[in-house]
Amino acid sequence: MKEVLFVCKGNTCRSPMAVALLRDMVRSHGHEGRLRVTSAGIWASEGQPATLDAQKVMQERGLDITDHRAHNLLIQDIKRADLVVALERSVAEAITIESPEAAPKVHTLGELADDPRDVEDPIGRPIDEYRYTVDFIQGMLQRAYGRIMSILGLPL
């Protein structure tokens, strides 16, 4: 089974939302069981739940992230993943500095979606910022889905 690892800073907003969205896409394309989707944060407080606003906006979409617990990125996570997707350039740079041998499998979501923008962190902002962030991530994932599957060697 292939693995996609989403990485942001705190692992309580963007990356758990991206995980839920990609898992839903994988399910809708009939690829369940072929792809494991996980997340971590470069500065995560281990065990913290997703923010309440992140949980709420995902529930509005019929997706549940209430069981999510933040995980601080480990070298083993990077080694295990087939594709590491950073939600902003600074995170991708931090990963490749820490683990230079992983550089070929580290990409930003923007890079995969042919969009130069980072996914901005909504933490501490009004819930509408979370809604915007989820829409933004979903749009990027829709544009990046074929490329992600191609990188992993999985059929569309």
Chimera marker file (.cmm) of the C-alpha trace (Angstrom):
<marker_set name="trace">
<marker id="1" x="0.000" y="0.000" z="0.000" r="1" g="1" b="0" radius="0.5"/>
<marker id="2" x="1.280" y="3.473" z="-0.920" r="1" g="1" b="0" radius="0.5"/>
<marker id="3" x="1.322" y="6.343" z="1.588" r="1" g="1" b="0" radius="0.5"/>
<marker id="4" x="0.777" y="10.080" z="1.221" r="1" g="1" b="0" radius="0.5"/>
<marker id="5" x="1.910" y="12.164" z="4.199" r="1" g="1" b="0" radius="0.5"/>
<marker id="6" x="0.538" y="15.709" z="4.532" r="1" g="1" b="0" radius="0.5"/>
<marker id="7" x="2.668" y="18.035" z="6.626" r="1" g="1" b="0" radius="0.5"/>
<marker id="8" x="1.931" y="21.484" z="8.028" r="1" g="1" b="0" radius="0.5"/>
<marker id="9" x="3.174" y="23.211" z="11.171" r="1" g="1" b="0" radius="0.5"/>
<marker id="10" x="0.848" y="22.267" z="14.049" r="1" g="1" b="0" radius="0.5"/>
<marker id="11" x="-1.116" y="19.349" z="12.552" r="1" g="1" b="0" radius="0.5"/>
<marker id="12" x="-4.410" y="20.606" z="14.001" r="1" g="1" b="0" radius="0.5"/>
<marker id="13" x="-5.988" y="22.378" z="10.997" r="1" g="1" b="0" radius="0.5"/>
<marker id="14" x="-4.684" y="22.171" z="7.452" r="1" g="1" b="0" radius="0.5"/>
<marker id="15" x="-3.100" y="18.727" z="7.295" r="1" g="1" b="0" radius="0.5"/>
<marker id="16" x="-5.941" y="16.843" z="9.038" r="1" g="1" b="0" radius="0.5"/>
<marker id="17" x="-8.428" y="18.608" z="6.740" r="1" g="1" b="0" radius="0.5"/>
<marker id="18" x="-6.307" y="17.644" z="3.711" r="1" g="1" b="0" radius="0.5"/>
<marker id="19" x="-6.199" y="14.025" z="4.921" r="1" g="1" b="0" radius="0.5"/>
<marker id="20" x="-9.996" y="13.845" z="5.224" r="1" g="1" b="0" radius="0.5"/>
<marker id="21" x="-10.495" y="15.459" z="1.805" r="1" g="1" b="0" radius="0.5"/>
<marker id="22" x="-8.013" y="13.164" z="0.023" r="1" g="1" b="0" radius="0.5"/>
<marker id="23" x="-9.394" y="10.071" z="1.745" r="1" g="1" b="0" radius="0.5"/>
<marker id="24" x="-12.853" y="11.091" z="0.540" r="1" g="1" b="0" radius="0.5"/>
<marker id="25" x="-11.550" y="11.552" z="-3.016" r="1" g="1" b="0" radius="0.5"/>
<marker id="26" x="-9.792" y="8.182" z="-2.910" r="1" g="1" b="0" radius="0.5"/>
<marker id="27" x="-13.017" y="6.564" z="-1.685" r="1" g="1" b="0" radius="0.5"/>
<marker id="28" x="-15.091" y="8.234" z="-4.404" r="1" g="1" b="0" radius="0.5"/>
<marker id="29" x="-12.644" y="7.015" z="-7.073" r="1" g="1" b="0" radius="0.5"/>
<marker id="30" x="-12.859" y="3.445" z="-5.752" r="1" g="1" b="0" radius="0.5"/>
<marker id="31" x="-9.231" y="3.304" z="-4.615" r="1" g="1" b="0" radius="0.5"/>
<marker id="32" x="-9.778" y="2.531" z="-0.947" r="1" g="1" b="0" radius="0.5"/>
<marker id="33" x="-7.239" y="0.018" z="0.270" r="1" g="1" b="0" radius="0.5"/>
<marker id="34" x="-4.576" y="1.182" z="-2.191" r="1" g="1" b="0" radius="0.5"/>
<marker id="35" x="-3.581" y="4.406" z="-0.497" r="1" g="1" b="0" radius="0.5"/>
<marker id="36" x="-2.868" y="5.303" z="3.110" r="1" g="1" b="0" radius="0.5"/>
<marker id="37" x="-3.215" y="9.014" z="3.901" r="1" g="1" b="0" radius="0.5"/>
<marker id="38" x="-1.581" y="10.388" z="7.062" r="1" g="1" b="0" radius="0.5"/>
<marker id="39" x="-0.451" y="13.714" z="8.484" r="1" g="1" b="0" radius="0.5"/>
<marker id="40" x="2.055" y="15.312" z="10.832" r="1" g="1" b="0" radius="0.5"/>
<marker id="41" x="3.316" y="18.708" z="11.861" r="1" g="1" b="0" radius="0.5"/>
<marker id="42" x="6.854" y="20.031" z="12.064" r="1" g="1" b="0" radius="0.5"/>
<marker id="43" x="5.969" y="21.792" z="15.365" r="1" g="1" b="0" radius="0.5"/>
<marker id="44" x="3.022" y="19.680" z="16.516" r="1" g="1" b="0" radius="0.5"/>
<marker id="45" x="2.037" y="19.229" z="20.137" r="1" g="1" b="0" radius="0.5"/>
<marker id="46" x="1.701" y="15.457" z="20.188" r="1" g="1" b="0" radius="0.5"/>
<marker id="47" x="-1.835" y="14.275" z="20.906" r="1" g="1" b="0" radius="0.5"/>
<marker id="48" x="-3.688" y="17.576" z="20.449" r="1" g="1" b="0" radius="0.5"/>
<marker id="49" x="-7.072" y="17.241" z="18.697" r="1" g="1" b="0" radius="0.5"/>
<marker id="50" x="-7.935" y="19.122" z="15.535" r="1" g="1" b="0" radius="0.5"/>
<marker id="51" x="-9.178" y="22.608" z="16.336" r="1" g="1" b="0" radius="0.5"/>
<marker id="52" x="-12.901" y="22.907" z="17.008" r="1" g="1" b="0" radius="0.5"/>
<marker id="53" x="-13.336" y="25.129" z="13.948" r="1" g="1" b="0" radius="0.5"/>
<marker id="54" x="-11.531" y="22.587" z="11.744" r="1" g="1" b="0" radius="0.5"/>
<marker id="55" x="-13.785" y="19.855" z="13.121" r="1" g="1" b="0" radius="0.5"/>
<marker id="56" x="-16.875" y="21.973" z="12.499" r="1" g="1" b="0" radius="0.5"/>
<marker id="57" x="-16.101" y="22.900" z="8.892" r="1" g="1" b="0" radius="0.5"/>
<marker id="58" x="-15.301" y="19.284" z="8.079" r="1" g="1" b="0" radius="0.5"/>
<marker id="59" x="-18.565" y="18.136" z="9.711" r="1" g="1" b="0" radius="0.5"/>
<marker id="60" x="-20.355" y="20.657" z="7.475" r="1" g="1" b="0" radius="0.5"/>
<marker id="61" x="-18.930" y="18.645" z="4.559" r="1" g="1" b="0" radius="0.5"/>
<marker id="62" x="-19.906" y="15.313" z="6.051" r="1" g="1" b="0" radius="0.5"/>
<marker id="63" x="-16.338" y="14.445" z="7.045" r="1" g="1" b="0" radius="0.5"/>
<marker id="64" x="-15.318" y="13.612" z="10.599" r="1" g="1" b="0" radius="0.5"/>
<marker id="65" x="-11.911" y="14.545" z="11.994" r="1" g="1" b="0" radius="0.5"/>
<marker id="66" x="-12.863" y="14.416" z="15.676" r="1" g="1" b="0" radius="0.5"/>
<marker id="67" x="-10.586" y="11.396" z="16.243" r="1" g="1" b="0" radius="0.5"/>
<marker id="68" x="-7.546" y="13.177" z="14.806" r="1" g="1" b="0" radius="0.5"/>
<marker id="69" x="-4.621" y="13.687" z="17.158" r="1" g="1" b="0" radius="0.5"/>
<marker id="70" x="-1.624" y="15.825" z="16.264" r="1" g="1" b="0" radius="0.5"/>
<marker id="71" x="1.600" y="14.015" z="15.518" r="1" g="1" b="0" radius="0.5"/>
<marker id="72" x="5.036" y="15.593" z="15.484" r="1" g="1" b="0" radius="0.5"/>
<marker id="73" x="6.873" y="14.684" z="12.278" r="1" g="1" b="0" radius="0.5"/>
<marker id="74" x="9.536" y="12.004" z="12.712" r="1" g="1" b="0" radius="0.5"/>
<marker id="75" x="12.242" y="10.863" z="10.312" r="1" g="1" b="0" radius="0.5"/>
<marker id="76" x="10.519" y="7.453" z="10.235" r="1" g="1" b="0" radius="0.5"/>
<marker id="77" x="7.317" y="9.101" z="8.940" r="1" g="1" b="0" radius="0.5"/>
<marker id="78" x="9.239" y="10.651" z="6.062" r="1" g="1" b="0" radius="0.5"/>
<marker id="79" x="11.028" y="7.390" z="5.252" r="1" g="1" b="0" radius="0.5"/>
<marker id="80" x="7.761" y="5.399" z="5.319" r="1" g="1" b="0" radius="0.5"/>
<marker id="81" x="5.839" y="7.777" z="3.057" r="1" g="1" b="0" radius="0.5"/>
<marker id="82" x="5.936" y="7.423" z="-0.712" r="1" g="1" b="0" radius="0.5"/>
<marker id="83" x="4.925" y="11.060" z="-1.170" r="1" g="1" b="0" radius="0.5"/>
<marker id="84" x="5.303" y="13.910" z="1.328" r="1" g="1" b="0" radius="0.5"/>
<marker id="85" x="2.995" y="16.853" z="0.654" r="1" g="1" b="0" radius="0.5"/>
<marker id="86" x="3.833" y="20.064" z="2.493" r="1" g="1" b="0" radius="0.5"/>
<marker id="87" x="1.104" y="22.676" z="2.715" r="1" g="1" b="0" radius="0.5"/>
<marker id="88" x="3.550" y="25.546" z="2.411" r="1" g="1" b="0" radius="0.5"/>
<marker id="89" x="7.023" y="26.061" z="0.979" r="1" g="1" b="0" radius="0.5"/>
<marker id="90" x="8.663" y="26.781" z="4.342" r="1" g="1" b="0" radius="0.5"/>
<marker id="91" x="7.468" y="23.389" z="5.615" r="1" g="1" b="0" radius="0.5"/>
<marker id="92" x="8.853" y="21.609" z="2.536" r="1" g="1" b="0" radius="0.5"/>
<marker id="93" x="12.180" y="23.385" z="3.058" r="1" g="1" b="0" radius="0.5"/>
<marker id="94" x="12.296" y="22.377" z="6.731" r="1" g="1" b="0" radius="0.5"/>
<marker id="95" x="11.645" y="18.735" z="5.802" r="1" g="1" b="0" radius="0.5"/>
<marker id="96" x="14.370" y="18.637" z="3.163" r="1" g="1" b="0" radius="0.5"/>
<marker id="97" x="16.871" y="20.336" z="5.493" r="1" g="1" b="0" radius="0.5"/>
<marker id="98" x="16.162" y="17.710" z="8.155" r="1" g="1" b="0" radius="0.5"/>
<marker id="99" x="16.045" y="14.830" z="5.688" r="1" g="1" b="0" radius="0.5"/>
<marker id="100" x="17.889" y="15.773" z="2.449" r="1" g="1" b="0" radius="0.5"/>
<marker id="101" x="17.635" y="12.252" z="1.045" r="1" g="1" b="0" radius="0.5"/>
<marker id="102" x="13.830" y="12.628" z="1.028" r="1" g="1" b="0" radius="0.5"/>
<marker id="103" x="13.908" y="15.709" z="-1.235" r="1" g="1" b="0" radius="0.5"/>
<marker id="104" x="12.743" y="13.844" z="-4.381" r="1" g="1" b="0" radius="0.5"/>
<marker id="105" x="9.495" y="12.803" z="-2.694" r="1" g="1" b="0" radius="0.5"/>
<marker id="106" x="8.752" y="16.123" z="-0.974" r="1" g="1" b="0" radius="0.5"/>
<marker id="107" x="6.389" y="18.460" z="-2.823" r="1" g="1" b="0" radius="0.5"/>
<marker id="108" x="4.132" y="21.324" z="-1.888" r="1" g="1" b="0" radius="0.5"/>
<marker id="109" x="0.434" y="20.895" z="-2.579" r="1" g="1" b="0" radius="0.5"/>
<marker id="110" x="0.680" y="23.986" z="-4.758" r="1" g="1" b="0" radius="0.5"/>
<marker id="111" x="3.425" y="22.405" z="-6.835" r="1" g="1" b="0" radius="0.5"/>
<marker id="112" x="1.327" y="19.279" z="-7.390" r="1" g="1" b="0" radius="0.5"/>
<marker id="113" x="-1.672" y="21.415" z="-8.378" r="1" g="1" b="0" radius="0.5"/>
<marker id="114" x="0.357" y="23.762" z="-10.632" r="1" g="1" b="0" radius="0.5"/>
<marker id="115" x="-0.490" y="26.647" z="-8.310" r="1" g="1" b="0" radius="0.5"/>
<marker id="116" x="2.342" y="28.657" z="-6.726" r="1" g="1" b="0" radius="0.5"/>
<marker id="117" x="0.344" y="29.590" z="-3.618" r="1" g="1" b="0" radius="0.5"/>
<marker id="118" x="0.759" y="28.124" z="-0.143" r="1" g="1" b="0" radius="0.5"/>
<marker id="119" x="-2.180" y="26.941" z="1.944" r="1" g="1" b="0" radius="0.5"/>
<marker id="120" x="-2.406" y="29.646" z="4.601" r="1" g="1" b="0" radius="0.5"/>
<marker id="121" x="-2.891" y="28.631" z="8.224" r="1" g="1" b="0" radius="0.5"/>
<marker id="122" x="-6.383" y="29.597" z="9.502" r="1" g="1" b="0" radius="0.5"/>
<marker id="123" x="-5.605" y="28.981" z="13.172" r="1" g="1" b="0" radius="0.5"/>
<marker id="124" x="-6.812" y="31.799" z="15.399" r="1" g="1" b="0" radius="0.5"/>
<marker id="125" x="-8.919" y="33.311" z="12.628" r="1" g="1" b="0" radius="0.5"/>
<marker id="126" x="-12.720" y="33.355" z="12.205" r="1" g="1" b="0" radius="0.5"/>
<marker id="127" x="-14.446" y="30.160" z="11.080" r="1" g="1" b="0" radius="0.5"/>
<marker id="128" x="-15.004" y="31.607" z="7.604" r="1" g="1" b="0" radius="0.5"/>
<marker id="129" x="-11.217" y="31.460" z="7.149" r="1" g="1" b="0" radius="0.5"/>
<marker id="130" x="-11.397" y="27.730" z="7.875" r="1" g="1" b="0" radius="0.5"/>
<marker id="131" x="-14.155" y="27.363" z="5.278" r="1" g="1" b="0" radius="0.5"/>
<marker id="132" x="-12.041" y="29.243" z="2.756" r="1" g="1" b="0" radius="0.5"/>
<marker id="133" x="-9.033" y="27.045" z="3.602" r="1" g="1" b="0" radius="0.5"/>
<marker id="134" x="-11.034" y="23.832" z="3.125" r="1" g="1" b="0" radius="0.5"/>
<marker id="135" x="-12.332" y="25.071" z="-0.233" r="1" g="1" b="0" radius="0.5"/>
<marker id="136" x="-8.796" y="26.042" z="-1.232" r="1" g="1" b="0" radius="0.5"/>
<marker id="137" x="-7.339" y="22.658" z="-0.230" r="1" g="1" b="0" radius="0.5"/>
<marker id="138" x="-10.147" y="20.810" z="-1.983" r="1" g="1" b="0" radius="0.5"/>
<marker id="139" x="-9.621" y="22.751" z="-5.210" r="1" g="1" b="0" radius="0.5"/>
<marker id="140" x="-5.896" y="22.083" z="-5.102" r="1" g="1" b="0" radius="0.5"/>
<marker id="141" x="-6.440" y="18.385" z="-4.407" r="1" g="1" b="0" radius="0.5"/>
<marker id="142" x="-8.854" y="18.119" z="-7.323" r="1" g="1" b="0" radius="0.5"/>
<marker id="143" x="-6.239" y="19.617" z="-9.632" r="1" g="1" b="0" radius="0.5"/>
<marker id="144" x="-3.422" y="17.534" z="-8.092" r="1" g="1" b="0" radius="0.5"/>
<marker id="145" x="-5.223" y="14.173" z="-7.841" r="1" g="1" b="0" radius="0.5"/>
<marker id="146" x="-4.044" y="12.779" z="-11.176" r="1" g="1" b="0" radius="0.5"/>
<marker id="147" x="-0.477" y="13.853" z="-10.520" r="1" g="1" b="0" radius="0.5"/>
<marker id="148" x="-0.507" y="12.347" z="-7.019" r="1" g="1" b="0" radius="0.5"/>
<marker id="149" x="-1.752" y="9.035" z="-8.367" r="1" g="1" b="0" radius="0.5"/>
<marker id="150" x="0.796" y="9.131" z="-11.188" r="1" g="1" b="0" radius="0.5"/>
<marker id="151" x="3.702" y="9.798" z="-8.799" r="1" g="1" b="0" radius="0.5"/>
<marker id="152" x="2.550" y="6.856" z="-6.698" r="1" g="1" b="0" radius="0.5"/>
<marker id="153" x="2.141" y="4.607" z="-9.731" r="1" g="1" b="0" radius="0.5"/>
<marker id="154" x="-1.547" y="4.075" z="-9.018" r="1" g="1" b="0" radius="0.5"/>
<marker id="155" x="-4.296" y="4.033" z="-11.658" r="1" g="1" b="0" radius="0.5"/>
<marker id="156" x="-6.832" y="6.813" z="-11.849" r="1" g="1" b="0" radius="0.5"/>
<link id1="1" id2="2" r="1" g="1" b="0" radius="0.2"/>
<link id1="2" id2="3" r="1" g="1" b="0" radius="0.2"/>
<link id1="3" id2="4" r="1" g="1" b="0" radius="0.2"/>
<link id1="4" id2="5" r="1" g="1" b="0" radius="0.2"/>
<link id1="5" id2="6" r="1" g="1" b="0" radius="0.2"/>
<link id1="6" id2="7" r="1" g="1" b="0" radius="0.2"/>
<link id1="7" id2="8" r="1" g="1" b="0" radius="0.2"/>
<link id1="8" id2="9" r="1" g="1" b="0" radius="0.2"/>
<link id1="9" id2="10" r="1" g="1" b="0" radius="0.2"/>
<link id1="10" id2="11" r="1" g="1" b="0" radius="0.2"/>
<link id1="11" id2="12" r="1" g="1" b="0" radius="0.2"/>
<link id1="12" id2="13" r="1" g="1" b="0" radius="0.2"/>
<link id1="13" id2="14" r="1" g="1" b="0" radius="0.2"/>
<link id1="14" id2="15" r="1" g="1" b="0" radius="0.2"/>
<link id1="15" id2="16" r="1" g="1" b="0" radius="0.2"/>
<link id1="16" id2="17" r="1" g="1" b="0" radius="0.2"/>
<link id1="17" id2="18" r="1" g="1" b="0" radius="0.2"/>
<link id1="18" id2="19" r="1" g="1" b="0" radius="0.2"/>
<link id1="19" id2="20" r="1" g="1" b="0" radius="0.2"/>
<link id1="20" id2="21" r="1" g="1" b="0" radius="0.2"/>
<link id1="21" id2="22" r="1" g="1" b="0" radius="0.2"/>
<link id1="22" id2="23" r="1" g="1" b="0" radius="0.2"/>
<link id1="23" id2="24" r="1" g="1" b="0" radius="0.2"/>
<link id1="24" id2="25" r="1" g="1" b="0" radius="0.2"/>
<link id1="25" id2="26" r="1" g="1" b="0" radius="0.2"/>
<link id1="26" id2="27" r="1" g="1" b="0" radius="0.2"/>
<link id1="27" id2="28" r="1" g="1" b="0" radius="0.2"/>
<link id1="28" id2="29" r="1" g="1" b="0" radius="0.2"/>
<link id1="29" id2="30" r="1" g="1" b="0" radius="0.2"/>
<link id1="30" id2="31" r="1" g="1" b="0" radius="0.2"/>
<link id1="31" id2="32" r="1" g="1" b="0" radius="0.2"/>
<link id1="32" id2="33" r="1" g="1" b="0" radius="0.2"/>
<link id1="33" id2="34" r="1" g="1" b="0" radius="0.2"/>
<link id1="34" id2="35" r="1" g="1" b="0" radius="0.2"/>
<link id1="35" id2="36" r="1" g="1" b="0" radius="0.2"/>
<link id1="36" id2="37" r="1" g="1" b="0" radius="0.2"/>
<link id1="37" id2="38" r="1" g="1" b="0" radius="0.2"/>
<link id1="38" id2="39" r="1" g="1" b="0" radius="0.2"/>
<link id1="39" id2="40" r="1" g="1" b="0" radius="0.2"/>
<link id1="40" id2="41" r="1" g="1" b="0" radius="0.2"/>
<link id1="41" id2="42" r="1" g="1" b="0" radius="0.2"/>
<link id1="42" id2="43" r="1" g="1" b="0" radius="0.2"/>
<link id1="43" id2="44" r="1" g="1" b="0" radius="0.2"/>
<link id1="44" id2="45" r="1" g="1" b="0" radius="0.2"/>
<link id1="45" id2="46" r="1" g="1" b="0" radius="0.2"/>
<link id1="46" id2="47" r="1" g="1" b="0" radius="0.2"/>
<link id1="47" id2="48" r="1" g="1" b="0" radius="0.2"/>
<link id1="48" id2="49" r="1" g="1" b="0" radius="0.2"/>
<link id1="49" id2="50" r="1" g="1" b="0" radius="0.2"/>
<link id1="50" id2="51" r="1" g="1" b="0" radius="0.2"/>
<link id1="51" id2="52" r="1" g="1" b="0" radius="0.2"/>
<link id1="52" id2="53" r="1" g="1" b="0" radius="0.2"/>
<link id1="53" id2="54" r="1" g="1" b="0" radius="0.2"/>
<link id1="54" id2="55" r="1" g="1" b="0" radius="0.2"/>
<link id1="55" id2="56" r="1" g="1" b="0" radius="0.2"/>
<link id1="56" id2="57" r="1" g="1" b="0" radius="0.2"/>
<link id1="57" id2="58" r="1" g="1" b="0" radius="0.2"/>
<link id1="58" id2="59" r="1" g="1" b="0" radius="0.2"/>
<link id1="59" id2="60" r="1" g="1" b="0" radius="0.2"/>
<link id1="60" id2="61" r="1" g="1" b="0" radius="0.2"/>
<link id1="61" id2="62" r="1" g="1" b="0" radius="0.2"/>
<link id1="62" id2="63" r="1" g="1" b="0" radius="0.2"/>
<link id1="63" id2="64" r="1" g="1" b="0" radius="0.2"/>
<link id1="64" id2="65" r="1" g="1" b="0" radius="0.2"/>
<link id1="65" id2="66" r="1" g="1" b="0" radius="0.2"/>
<link id1="66" id2="67" r="1" g="1" b="0" radius="0.2"/>
<link id1="67" id2="68" r="1" g="1" b="0" radius="0.2"/>
<link id1="68" id2="69" r="1" g="1" b="0" radius="0.2"/>
<link id1="69" id2="70" r="1" g="1" b="0" radius="0.2"/>
<link id1="70" id2="71" r="1" g="1" b="0" radius="0.2"/>
<link id1="71" id2="72" r="1" g="1" b="0" radius="0.2"/>
<link id1="72" id2="73" r="1" g="1" b="0" radius="0.2"/>
<link id1="73" id2="74" r="1" g="1" b="0" radius="0.2"/>
<link id1="74" id2="75" r="1" g="1" b="0" radius="0.2"/>
<link id1="75" id2="76" r="1" g="1" b="0" radius="0.2"/>
<link id1="76" id2="77" r="1" g="1" b="0" radius="0.2"/>
<link id1="77" id2="78" r="1" g="1" b="0" radius="0.2"/>
<link id1="78" id2="79" r="1" g="1" b="0" radius="0.2"/>
<link id1="79" id2="80" r="1" g="1" b="0" radius="0.2"/>
<link id1="80" id2="81" r="1" g="1" b="0" radius="0.2"/>
<link id1="81" id2="82" r="1" g="1" b="0" radius="0.2"/>
<link id1="82" id2="83" r="1" g="1" b="0" radius="0.2"/>
<link id1="83" id2="84" r="1" g="1" b="0" radius="0.2"/>
<link id1="84" id2="85" r="1" g="1" b="0" radius="0.2"/>
<link id1="85" id2="86" r="1" g="1" b="0" radius="0.2"/>
<link id1="86" id2="87" r="1" g="1" b="0" radius="0.2"/>
<link id1="87" id2="88" r="1" g="1" b="0" radius="0.2"/>
<link id1="88" id2="89" r="1" g="1" b="0" radius="0.2"/>
<link id1="89" id2="90" r="1" g="1" b="0" radius="0.2"/>
<link id1="90" id2="91" r="1" g="1" b="0" radius="0.2"/>
<link id1="91" id2="92" r="1" g="1" b="0" radius="0.2"/>
<link id1="92" id2="93" r="1" g="1" b="0" radius="0.2"/>
<link id1="93" id2="94" r="1" g="1" b="0" radius="0.2"/>
<link id1="94" id2="95" r="1" g="1" b="0" radius="0.2"/>
<link id1="95" id2="96" r="1" g="1" b="0" radius="0.2"/>
<link id1="96" id2="97" r="1" g="1" b="0" radius="0.2"/>
<link id1="97" id2="98" r="1" g="1" b="0" radius="0.2"/>
<link id1="98" id2="99" r="1" g="1" b="0" radius="0.2"/>
<link id1="99" id2="100" r="1" g="1" b="0" radius="0.2"/>
<link id1="100" id2="101" r="1" g="1" b="0" radius="0.2"/>
<link id1="101" id2="102" r="1" g="1" b="0" radius="0.2"/>
<link id1="102" id2="103" r="1" g="1" b="0" radius="0.2"/>
<link id1="103" id2="104" r="1" g="1" b="0" radius="0.2"/>
<link id1="104" id2="105" r="1" g="1" b="0" radius="0.2"/>
<link id1="105" id2="106" r="1" g="1" b="0" radius="0.2"/>
<link id1="106" id2="107" r="1" g="1" b="0" radius="0.2"/>
<link id1="107" id2="108" r="1" g="1" b="0" radius="0.2"/>
<link id1="108" id2="109" r="1" g="1" b="0" radius="0.2"/>
<link id1="109" id2="110" r="1" g="1" b="0" radius="0.2"/>
<link id1="110" id2="111" r="1" g="1" b="0" radius="0.2"/>
<link id1="111" id2="112" r="1" g="1" b="0" radius="0.2"/>
<link id1="112" id2="113" r="1" g="1" b="0" radius="0.2"/>
<link id1="113" id2="114" r="1" g="1" b="0" radius="0.2"/>
<link id1="114" id2="115" r="1" g="1" b="0" radius="0.2"/>
<link id1="115" id2="116" r="1" g="1" b="0" radius="0.2"/>
<link id1="116" id2="117" r="1" g="1" b="0" radius="0.2"/>
<link id1="117" id2="118" r="1" g="1" b="0" radius="0.2"/>
<link id1="118" id2="119" r="1" g="1" b="0" radius="0.2"/>
<link id1="119" id2="120" r="1" g="1" b="0" radius="0.2"/>
<link id1="120" id2="121" r="1" g="1" b="0" radius="0.2"/>
<link id1="121" id2="122" r="1" g="1" b="0" radius="0.2"/>
<link id1="122" id2="123" r="1" g="1" b="0" radius="0.2"/>
<link id1="123" id2="124" r="1" g="1" b="0" radius="0.2"/>
<link id1="124" id2="125" r="1" g="1" b="0" radius="0.2"/>
<link id1="125" id2="126" r="1" g="1" b="0" radius="0.2"/>
<link id1="126" id2="127" r="1" g="1" b="0" radius="0.2"/>
<link id1="127" id2="128" r="1" g="1" b="0" radius="0.2"/>
<link id1="128" id2="129" r="1" g="1" b="0" radius="0.2"/>
<link id1="129" id2="130" r="1" g="1" b="0" radius="0.2"/>
<link id1="130" id2="131" r="1" g="1" b="0" radius="0.2"/>
<link id1="131" id2="132" r="1" g="1" b="0" radius="0.2"/>
<link id1="132" id2="133" r="1" g="1" b="0" radius="0.2"/>
<link id1="133" id2="134" r="1" g="1" b="0" radius="0.2"/>
<link id1="134" id2="135" r="1" g="1" b="0" radius="0.2"/>
<link id1="135" id2="136" r="1" g="1" b="0" radius="0.2"/>
<link id1="136" id2="137" r="1" g="1" b="0" radius="0.2"/>
<link id1="137" id2="138" r="1" g="1" b="0" radius="0.2"/>
<link id1="138" id2="139" r="1" g="1" b="0" radius="0.2"/>
<link id1="139" id2="140" r="1" g="1" b="0" radius="0.2"/>
<link id1="140" id2="141" r="1" g="1" b="0" radius="0.2"/>
<link id1="141" id2="142" r="1" g="1" b="0" radius="0.2"/>
<link id1="142" id2="143" r="1" g="1" b="0" radius="0.2"/>
<link id1="143" id2="144" r="1" g="1" b="0" radius="0.2"/>
<link id1="144" id2="145" r="1" g="1" b="0" radius="0.2"/>
<link id1="145" id2="146" r="1" g="1" b="0" radius="0.2"/>
<link id1="146" id2="147" r="1" g="1" b="0" radius="0.2"/>
<link id1="147" id2="148" r="1" g="1" b="0" radius="0.2"/>
<link id1="148" id2="149" r="1" g="1" b="0" radius="0.2"/>
<link id1="149" id2="150" r="1" g="1" b="0" radius="0.2"/>
<link id1="150" id2="151" r="1" g="1" b="0" radius="0.2"/>
<link id1="151" id2="152" r="1" g="1" b="0" radius="0.2"/>
<link id1="152" id2="153" r="1" g="1" b="0" radius="0.2"/>
<link id1="153" id2="154" r="1" g="1" b="0" radius="0.2"/>
<link id1="154" id2="155" r="1" g="1" b="0" radius="0.2"/>
<link id1="155" id2="156" r="1" g="1" b="0" radius="0.2"/>
</marker_set>
